[in-house]
């Protein structure tokens, strides 16, 4: 942004400086409903009032507060007010499921207060079950990132174009004349979201809120508000470019279109300038930070072909093969990026660090890219988003809205369709098993008793385990916890009962075929065998089921009566099918069901999460491996601490 901006070391300092220097300049426009506008003075006053309210709620320095809002006035009010009192906004995408929001809240509130020292912002980077992936930014890192994003958005170009008389205040004038459209407020907060929008405000620009992503409604706002800049994901940019050739709206005010996420086809990129009459920029990054972007000095051709450089001199990029070796120019590989700050790691999440970062601090972005002879990076295909976020109305309590709708999930490999040839695939990152602090609250009051319990192990055959491995489930943890529970159960005299489905058959009439869609037919000659960690032994019971539930058309209920057991501890696969239905049938037969949260798995984190929440809400207790082991006579381990 400017040398002037370097005097300010916090987000609040940057924003206050803009409000003091340009109090009457319009800061925000909300076009939803009755059009409303706020000057920088008015918005600064609103932030001050909200900061006072938060202080009365006894929030202050270092407190972590979850904020789950779309790109609306409330989002900016909450984030800036929290920054003003020294609290840490924990920004969660508005479209993630409510259980994830609760998990983030428990995770951040339960942390050591010292873990908040120096923090300015935490951003949720995923919606997996288990330990949240939170990207930390300290005050210096947040200010640096805001400045970098101003450059990426082309705000510095506006400062460069200012009159010589204005350049003494270039830092405050960088955003002069910039009208930035938040085109899809329902998009996940992150890239290109909150930090881009804060960059506009801290540069003295104007944010226009309340426009949807549909070209017709957005073009009306572009024309009516004189929008000069906006950021779009590649699929939406394609729609806009096609629609611009036919629209009756005057789009002449638009000066810069930024396309994010990679994979913007060159044939479409070449139509941007004729369609809009504006400059094109491409950027790539995630909640972990902007990685690279196109630069004006590289020319128009680089922008349309997707040629990008590291976002700053402190950033490094690598394109590597699946063994982590750098590939030559022109060859496709996995894109790695490393920034200069503490965002090289997630906040208090070594499990995620091991999966998403290399040993030397490079982030595995999940994108495929190649380098050019000129040293530019071209993102061939970006990572598949984990959720398709729905627009949803939200109600805020201390900045945390009520539950949002569950969004449909997609498999990571769906963004890399087969083209009839062998090709490098991006890494698949297993979701992380939930920890005790992440589990839904118990509503039953049941106490697990080794003298009353039986251990029910579902479907741990090689054909299912190998399918889960391909789907990037946490199979290693599943099998390790399974082995531990079986061994402790046997040592404590707890009966072990294995349930396996009958062979998968074609649909014969009523309903879906159990497990037919959950198993890979090409799993090898030992597909029907048990995983080594769950191999039955003499004295165990093995039952064959023909439905998802281990109780359906089996003698499980009778076997439990013979053993005089009225509690079932359920583990295995698949969480949303066999585990869930077995727990429900146990409850229907007046048995107490305990589902072991970190000893079950499914083809996606969403399925796993759904099963745990449903069981806890309706029919059973969700429990951790350590708690079961303790009940069976083995002490707690350090793993129970979060």
C-alpha positions in Angstrom: 0.0 0.0 0.0 2.5 2.6 1.0 5.3 3.8 3.2 2.7 5.5 5.3 0.9 2.2 5.9 4.1 0.8 7.4 3.7 3.1 10.4 0.6 1.1 11.4 1.3 -2.2 13.0 -2.3 -3.5 13.6 -5.4 -3.8 11.5 -7.2 -1.3 13.7 -4.4 1.1 13.2 -4.7 0.9 9.4 -8.4 1.4 9.5 -8.4 4.3 11.9 -5.8 6.0 9.8 -8.1 5.8 6.8 -11.0 7.1 8.8 -9.0 10.0 10.2 -7.6 11.0 6.8 -10.7 10.6 4.7 -13.7 10.8 7.1 -16.2 11.8 4.5 -15.2 9.3 1.9 -17.8 6.4 1.4 -16.5 3.2 2.9 -19.4 0.7 2.5 -22.5 0.5 0.4 -25.1 -2.2 1.0 -27.4 -2.5 -2.0 -29.5 -5.3 -0.5 -33.0 -3.9 0.2 -33.0 -0.2 0.9 -29.6 1.0 -0.3 -27.5 2.2 2.7 -24.1 3.9 2.8 -21.5 4.6 5.5 -18.7 7.0 5.3 -15.4 6.2 7.0 -16.3 8.4 9.9 -19.7 6.8 10.3 -18.2 3.3 10.0 -15.5 4.1 12.5 -18.1 5.3 15.0 -20.1 2.1 14.4 -17.1 0.0 15.1 -16.4 2.0 18.3 -19.9 1.4 19.5 -19.7 -2.3 18.9 -16.2 -2.4 20.6 -17.8 -0.9 23.6 -20.5 -3.5 23.6 -18.0 -6.3 23.4 -16.0 -4.7 26.3 -19.2 -4.7 28.4 -19.4 -8.5 27.7 -16.0 -8.7 29.3 -14.2 -9.5 26.1 -10.8 -8.1 25.6 -7.1 -8.7 24.8 -6.4 -12.2 23.6 -10.0 -13.5 23.8 -10.9 -15.7 20.8 -14.4 -15.1 19.4 -16.0 -17.2 16.6 -17.4 -15.1 13.7 -19.5 -16.9 11.2 -21.0 -14.4 8.8 -21.3 -13.8 5.0 -19.8 -10.7 3.3 -22.2 -8.3 5.0 -21.9 -5.1 7.1 -22.1 -7.3 10.2 -19.0 -9.1 9.3 -16.9 -6.0 9.0 -18.4 -4.5 12.1 -17.6 -7.6 14.2 -14.1 -8.2 12.9 -13.0 -4.6 13.2 -14.5 -4.2 16.6 -12.8 -7.3 17.9 -9.5 -6.0 16.5 -10.1 -2.7 18.3 -10.3 -4.3 21.7 -7.4 -6.7 21.0 -9.6 -9.8 20.8 -8.9 -12.5 18.1 -11.6 -13.0 15.4 -11.9 -16.7 14.6 -13.4 -16.5 11.1 -15.5 -19.5 10.1 -17.0 -19.8 6.6 -20.8 -19.1 6.8 -21.6 -22.3 4.9 -19.9 -24.9 7.0 -22.1 -27.2 9.1 -23.1 -26.2 12.6 -21.1 -29.0 14.2 -17.9 -27.7 12.7 -18.6 -24.2 14.1 -19.2 -25.8 17.6 -15.9 -27.7 17.2 -14.0 -24.6 16.4 -15.6 -22.8 19.3 -14.7 -25.6 21.7 -11.2 -25.8 20.3 -10.4 -22.2 20.6 -12.1 -21.5 23.9 -10.4 -24.6 25.5 -6.9 -23.5 24.5 -4.3 -22.1 26.9 -4.7 -18.3 27.0 -1.0 -18.0 26.3 -1.6 -19.5 22.9 -3.4 -16.3 21.9 -0.3 -14.1 22.5 0.4 -12.0 19.5 -2.5 -13.5 17.5 -4.6 -11.1 15.4 -6.8 -13.4 13.3 -7.6 -17.1 12.9 -9.2 -18.3 9.7 -10.9 -21.7 9.3 -9.3 -23.5 6.4 -11.5 -26.6 6.2 -14.7 -28.2 7.5 -13.4 -31.6 8.5 -14.6 -33.5 11.6 -12.0 -33.5 14.3 -9.3 -30.9 15.1 -10.1 -27.7 13.1 -7.6 -26.4 10.6 -7.1 -22.8 11.6 -4.6 -20.4 9.9 -3.0 -18.0 12.3 -1.9 -14.5 11.6 -0.1 -12.3 14.1 -0.4 -8.5 13.9 2.6 -8.1 11.7 1.5 -10.9 9.4 -2.0 -9.5 9.1 -0.8 -6.1 8.2 1.7 -7.6 5.7 -1.0 -9.8 4.2 -3.4 -6.8 3.8 -0.7 -4.9 2.0 0.1 -7.9 -0.3 -3.6 -8.2 -1.2 -3.8 -4.5 -2.1 -1.1 -5.2 -4.6 -2.8 -8.3 -5.9 -6.1 -6.4 -6.4 -4.3 -3.7 -8.3 -4.9 -1.0 -5.7 -1.3 0.1 -6.0 -2.0 0.8 -9.7 -4.5 3.4 -8.6 -1.9 5.1 -6.4 0.6 5.0 -9.3 -2.0 6.7 -11.5 -2.6 9.5 -8.9 -1.6 13.1 -9.6 1.9 14.1 -8.4 0.2 16.4 -5.9 -1.4 13.4 -4.3 1.6 11.1 -4.2 2.8 12.6 -0.9 -0.2 10.8 0.6 0.0 7.8 -1.7 -0.7 5.4 1.2 -4.0 7.0 1.9 -4.9 7.6 -1.8 -4.1 4.0 -3.0 -7.8 3.2 -2.8 -9.1 6.5 -4.0 -11.6 5.9 -6.8 -11.7 2.1 -6.1 -15.2 0.7 -5.9 -14.8 -3.0 -5.1 -17.8 -5.3 -5.6 -18.2 -8.2 -3.1 -19.9 -10.2 -5.9 -20.9 -13.3 -3.9 -21.3 -12.6 -0.2 -22.4 -16.3 0.2 -18.9 -17.5 -0.7 -16.7 -19.1 1.9 -15.0 -16.4 3.9 -11.3 -16.7 3.0 -9.7 -16.3 -0.4 -10.9 -14.3 -2.2 -12.8 -13.0 0.8 -12.3 -11.3 4.1 -8.7 -10.3 3.7 -9.3 -8.9 0.2 -12.1 -6.8 1.5 -10.1 -5.6 4.5 -7.4 -4.6 2.1 -9.8 -2.4 0.2 -11.0 -0.7 3.3 -7.5 -0.2 4.7 -6.5 1.4 1.3 -9.3 3.9 1.5 -11.5 2.2 -1.2 -15.2 1.6 -1.2 -16.9 -1.8 -0.7 -20.2 -2.6 -2.4 -22.1 -5.4 -0.6 -25.3 -7.2 -1.2 -25.0 -8.2 -4.9 -25.4 -11.9 -5.8 -23.1 -13.7 -8.2 -25.7 -14.0 -11.0 -24.5 -11.9 -13.9 -27.8 -10.0 -14.5 -28.1 -8.9 -10.8 -24.4 -8.2 -10.5 -24.1 -6.2 -13.7 -26.9 -4.0 -12.5 -24.9 -3.1 -9.4 -21.7 -2.7 -11.5 -23.4 -0.1 -13.6 -25.3 1.6 -10.9 -22.5 1.9 -8.4 -19.6 2.5 -10.8 -17.8 -0.7 -9.7 -14.1 -0.6 -10.7 -12.8 -3.9 -9.2 -14.0 -7.3 -8.2 -12.7 -10.8 -7.5 -14.4 -13.9 -9.0 -13.7 -17.6 -8.8 -12.9 -19.1 -12.2 -16.3 -20.8 -12.8 -18.2 -17.5 -12.1 -15.8 -15.5 -14.2 -16.6 -17.8 -17.2 -20.4 -17.0 -16.7 -19.7 -13.3 -16.4 -17.6 -13.2 -19.5 -20.2 -15.0 -21.6 -23.0 -12.8 -20.3 -21.1 -9.5 -20.8 -21.2 -9.9 -24.5 -25.0 -9.7 -24.4 -25.8 -7.4 -21.5 -27.5 -4.0 -21.9 -25.8 -2.7 -18.8 -22.9 -0.2 -19.1 -19.9 -2.0 -17.6 -17.4 0.7 -18.6 -16.5 1.5 -15.0 -14.9 -1.9 -14.5 -11.1 -1.5 -14.6 -9.7 -4.7 -13.1 -11.2 -8.2 -13.0 -9.3 -10.6 -10.6 -9.9 -14.3 -11.2 -8.9 -16.6 -8.3 -8.4 -20.3 -7.8 -6.6 -21.3 -10.9 -7.8 -23.3 -13.9 -9.2 -20.3 -15.8 -9.2 -21.4 -19.4 -7.1 -19.3 -21.8 -9.8 -19.2 -24.4 -12.1 -17.5 -21.9 -9.4 -15.3 -20.5 -8.7 -13.9 -23.9 -12.3 -12.7 -24.1 -12.2 -10.8 -20.9 -10.7 -7.6 -22.3 -13.1 -7.5 -25.3 -16.1 -8.2 -23.2 -15.4 -5.8 -20.3 -12.8 -3.5 -21.6 -10.8 -4.0 -18.4 -7.5 -5.5 -17.2 -7.4 -9.2 -16.1 -5.4 -10.5 -13.2 -5.2 -14.0 -12.0 -4.3 -15.1 -8.4 -4.1 -18.4 -6.6 -4.2 -19.2 -2.9 -6.3 -20.5 -0.1 -7.1 -19.5 3.5 -3.4 -20.3 4.1 -2.6 -17.2 2.1 -2.3 -15.9 -1.5 0.5 -17.9 -3.1 1.0 -16.2 -6.5 -0.6 -13.7 -8.8 -0.1 -12.2 -12.3 1.8 -8.8 -12.5 1.3 -6.0 -14.9 5.0 -5.9 -15.6 4.8 -9.4 -17.1 2.3 -8.1 -19.8 -1.2 -9.0 -20.9 -0.1 -12.2 -22.5 1.1 -13.6 -19.1 -2.3 -12.6 -17.5 -4.4 -14.4 -20.1 -2.2 -17.5 -20.1 -2.3 -17.7 -16.3 1.4 -16.8 -15.7 1.9 -15.8 -12.1 4.7 -15.0 -9.7 5.1 -15.4 -6.0 3.0 -12.8 -4.2 6.1 -11.2 -2.6 9.8 -11.5 -2.4 9.4 -13.4 0.9 7.3 -16.1 -0.7 8.7 -19.2 -2.4 7.0 -21.5 -4.9 7.9 -25.1 -6.0 6.4 -27.5 -8.5 7.2 -31.0 -7.6 6.4 -34.6 -8.5 4.9 -37.1 -6.2 8.3 -37.9 -4.7 8.8 -34.2 -3.9 11.4 -33.5 -6.6 11.3 -30.3 -8.6 10.0 -30.9 -12.2 11.4 -29.2 -15.3 9.7 -26.2 -16.9 6.6 -27.3 -18.8 6.0 -30.5 -16.8 3.0 -30.6 -14.5 3.4 -31.2 -10.8 2.0 -30.4 -7.4 2.3 -26.8 -6.3 4.0 -26.0 -3.0 4.2 -22.6 -1.5 6.0 -21.2 1.5 5.3 -17.8 3.1 7.5 -15.7 5.3 5.4 -15.8 8.5 4.0 -18.1 11.1 1.2 -19.3 8.7 3.7 -22.0 7.7 1.8 -24.1 10.2 -1.8 -24.4 11.4 -2.7 -23.3 14.9 -2.2 -26.1 17.4 -2.8 -28.8 14.9 0.3 -31.0 14.3 -1.9 -33.7 12.7 -2.9 -31.3 10.0 0.6 -29.9 9.7 2.0 -33.4 9.0 -0.5 -33.8 6.1 -0.5 -30.3 4.6 3.0 -29.1 5.1 6.4 -30.5 4.1 9.1 -30.8 6.7 10.7 -27.6 5.5 7.5 -25.6 5.8 6.1 -25.7 2.2 2.3 -25.8 2.1 0.9 -28.5 -0.2 -1.8 -26.5 -1.9 -3.5 -29.4 -3.6 -3.2 -27.7 -7.0 -1.5 -28.9 -10.2 0.8 -26.4 -11.9 3.7 -26.0 -14.3 6.4 -23.4 -14.7 7.2 -21.6 -17.9 10.7 -20.8 -19.4 10.2 -17.3 -18.1 9.9 -18.5 -14.5 6.2 -18.0 -14.2 3.8 -20.5 -12.6 0.6 -21.6 -14.3 -2.0 -23.3 -12.1 -3.5 -26.0 -14.4 -6.1 -27.1 -11.9 -7.0 -25.8 -8.5 -8.0 -28.0 -5.5 -11.7 -29.0 -5.3 -13.5 -27.1 -2.6 -14.7 -29.3 0.2 -18.2 -27.7 0.2 -20.5 -25.9 -2.1 -21.6 -23.1 0.1 -25.3 -22.2 0.2 -26.6 -18.7 0.7 -28.2 -18.7 4.1 -29.7 -16.2 6.5 -27.8 -16.1 9.8 -28.6 -14.8 13.3 -25.7 -13.5 15.3 -25.0 -14.0 19.0 -21.7 -12.5 20.0 -20.7 -12.7 16.3 -21.7 -16.4 16.0 -24.8 -17.0 14.0 -27.3 -19.8 14.3 -27.0 -23.1 12.3 -26.4 -23.0 8.6 -27.7 -25.5 6.1 -25.5 -28.5 5.3 -23.9 -28.1 1.9 -23.5 -31.0 -0.5 -20.0 -32.5 -0.4 -17.9 -33.5 -3.3 -15.0 -35.9 -3.5 -11.6 -34.2 -4.0 -10.9 -36.3 -7.1 -13.9 -35.0 -8.9 -12.0 -31.9 -10.0 -9.5 -34.1 -11.8 -11.6 -36.2 -14.3 -10.0 -38.9 -16.4 -9.1 -37.8 -19.9 -8.1 -41.3 -21.1 -4.4 -40.9 -20.2 -2.2 -41.3 -17.2 -1.6 -38.0 -15.4 -0.3 -36.7 -12.2 -2.9 -36.4 -9.5 -2.8 -33.9 -6.6 -2.3 -35.2 -3.1 -5.3 -36.3 -1.1 -5.3 -35.3 2.5 -7.0 -37.7 5.0 -9.4 -36.0 7.3 -8.4 -36.1 11.0 -10.0 -38.2 13.7 -11.9 -36.2 16.3 -10.4 -35.6 19.7 -12.3 -35.9 22.9 -12.9 -32.1 23.1 -14.5 -32.2 19.6 -17.2 -34.7 20.4 -20.9 -33.9 20.7 -22.1 -33.6 24.3 -23.5 -36.7 25.9 -27.2 -36.5 26.6 -27.7 -40.0 28.0 -25.9 -40.1 31.3 -24.9 -43.7 30.7 -21.7 -45.0 32.3 -19.7 -47.6 30.4 -19.2 -50.8 32.5 -16.9 -53.6 31.4 -19.1 -56.1 33.2 -22.1 -55.1 31.1 -20.4 -54.3 27.7 -19.7 -56.1 24.5 -17.4 -54.8 21.8 -19.1 -54.9 18.3 -16.7 -54.5 15.4 -18.3 -53.7 12.1 -17.1 -54.6 8.6 -13.3 -54.4 9.1 -12.6 -56.5 6.0 -9.9 -55.6 3.5 -12.3 -54.7 0.8 -13.7 -51.9 2.9 -10.5 -50.8 4.4 -8.8 -50.5 1.1 -11.6 -48.4 -0.3 -11.4 -46.1 2.6 -7.7 -45.7 2.0 -8.4 -44.6 -1.6 -11.0 -42.1 -0.3 -8.4 -40.5 2.0 -10.0 -41.7 5.3 -7.8 -41.8 8.4 -7.4 -45.6 8.1 -4.1 -45.7 10.1 -5.8 -44.2 13.2 -8.9 -46.4 12.7 -6.9 -49.6 12.7 -4.6 -48.6 15.5 -7.5 -47.7 17.8 -9.4 -50.8 16.8 -6.4 -53.0 17.7 -6.1 -51.2 21.1 -9.8 -51.6 21.9 -9.9 -55.3 20.9 -6.8 -56.1 23.0 -8.1 -54.2 26.1 -11.6 -55.8 25.7 -10.1 -59.3 25.7 -7.9 -58.5 28.6 -10.9 -57.2 30.6 -13.1 -60.2 29.7 -15.4 -58.1 27.4 -16.8 -60.2 24.6 -15.7 -59.3 21.1 -18.4 -59.7 18.3 -17.5 -59.2 14.6 -20.2 -58.3 12.1 -19.4 -58.6 8.4 -21.9 -58.2 5.5 -22.9 -60.9 3.1 -21.2 -60.7 -0.3 -22.2 -57.5 -2.2 -24.9 -58.4 -4.8 -26.8 -56.6 -7.5 -30.0 -54.8 -6.5 -32.9 -57.2 -6.5 -35.8 -54.9 -5.9 -36.3 -53.0 -2.7 -34.0 -50.2 -1.6 -30.2 -49.8 -2.1 -27.9 -52.8 -2.0 -26.0 -52.6 1.3 -22.5 -51.4 0.8 -22.5 -51.9 -3.0 -21.4 -48.2 -3.5 -19.0 -48.3 -0.6 -16.6 -51.0 -1.8 -14.1 -51.1 -4.7 -14.6 -54.4 -6.6 -10.9 -54.6 -7.4 -9.6 -55.1 -3.9 -7.5 -58.3 -4.4 -7.9 -62.0 -3.7 -7.9 -61.5 0.0 -10.7 -58.9 -0.1 -13.0 -60.9 2.1 -10.3 -61.4 4.8 -10.2 -59.3 8.0 -7.7 -56.4 8.5 -4.9 -57.8 10.5 -5.7 -55.5 13.5 -9.2 -56.9 13.7 -8.6 -60.6 13.0 -11.1 -62.7 15.1 -9.6 -65.1 17.6 -10.9 -68.2 19.4 -13.8 -67.1 21.6 -14.9 -64.2 19.5 -18.3 -64.2 17.8 -18.6 -63.6 14.0 -22.0 -62.8 12.5 -23.0 -62.2 8.9 -25.5 -59.3 8.3 -27.6 -58.7 5.2 -28.5 -55.1 6.0 -26.5 -52.2 7.3 -27.4 -52.9 10.9 -25.6 -55.7 12.7 -28.9 -56.5 14.4 -30.9 -57.0 11.2 -31.5 -60.6 10.3 -28.7 -61.8 12.6 -28.6 -63.4 16.1 -26.7 -60.5 17.7 -29.6 -59.7 20.1 -29.8 -63.3 21.2 -26.0 -63.5 21.6 -26.0 -60.5 23.8 -28.7 -62.0 26.0 -26.7 -65.2 26.3 -23.7 -63.2 27.4 -25.9 -61.1 29.7 -24.7 -57.8 28.2 -26.9 -54.8 27.8 -24.2 -52.3 26.5 -22.7 -52.3 23.0 -19.5 -50.5 22.2 -19.6 -50.0 18.4 -16.5 -49.4 16.1 -15.6 -50.0 12.5 -17.1 -48.8 9.2 -19.1 -47.2 7.7 -20.0 -44.5 10.2 -23.1 -43.2 8.3 -24.4 -46.6 7.4 -23.5 -49.6 9.5 -22.4 -47.7 12.7 -25.4 -45.4 12.7 -28.0 -48.0 12.1 -26.5 -50.5 14.5 -26.6 -47.9 17.2 -30.2 -47.0 16.4 -31.3 -50.7 16.5 -29.5 -51.1 19.9 -31.5 -48.3 21.3 -34.7 -49.7 19.9 -34.0 -53.0 21.8 -33.3 -51.2 25.1 -29.5 -51.6 24.9 -27.1 -48.8 25.6 -25.0 -47.9 22.5 -21.6 -46.3 22.8 -20.1 -45.3 19.4 -16.3 -44.8 19.5 -15.8 -41.6 17.6 -12.1 -42.1 16.8 -12.5 -45.8 16.0 -15.1 -45.4 13.2 -14.6 -44.0 9.7 -16.3 -43.3 6.4 -15.6 -42.2 2.9 -15.7 -38.5 3.9 -15.4 -36.3 6.9 -19.0 -35.2 6.4 -20.3 -38.7 6.7 -18.3 -39.3 9.8 -19.4 -36.1 11.4 -23.1 -36.7 10.5 -23.1 -40.1 12.1 -21.6 -38.8 15.4 -24.0 -35.9 15.7 -27.0 -38.0 14.8 -26.2 -40.8 17.3 -25.5 -38.2 20.1 -28.8 -36.4 19.3 -31.0 -39.5 19.1 -29.9 -42.9 20.5 -26.5 -43.2 22.1 -23.3 -41.9 23.6 -20.3 -40.8 21.5 -17.1 -41.6 23.3 -13.3 -41.6 22.6 -11.0 -44.6 22.6 -9.2 -43.4 25.7 -12.5 -43.4 27.7 -13.4 -46.9 26.6 -9.9 -48.2 27.4 -10.2 -46.5 30.9 -13.6 -48.2 31.5 -12.0 -51.5 30.5 -9.3 -51.1 33.0 -6.6 -49.2 31.2 -5.5 -45.7 32.3 -5.9 -42.5 30.3 -3.1 -41.4 28.0 -1.9 -38.0 26.9 -4.0 -38.3 23.8 -7.1 -37.4 25.7 -5.8 -33.8 26.3 -6.5 -31.4 23.5 
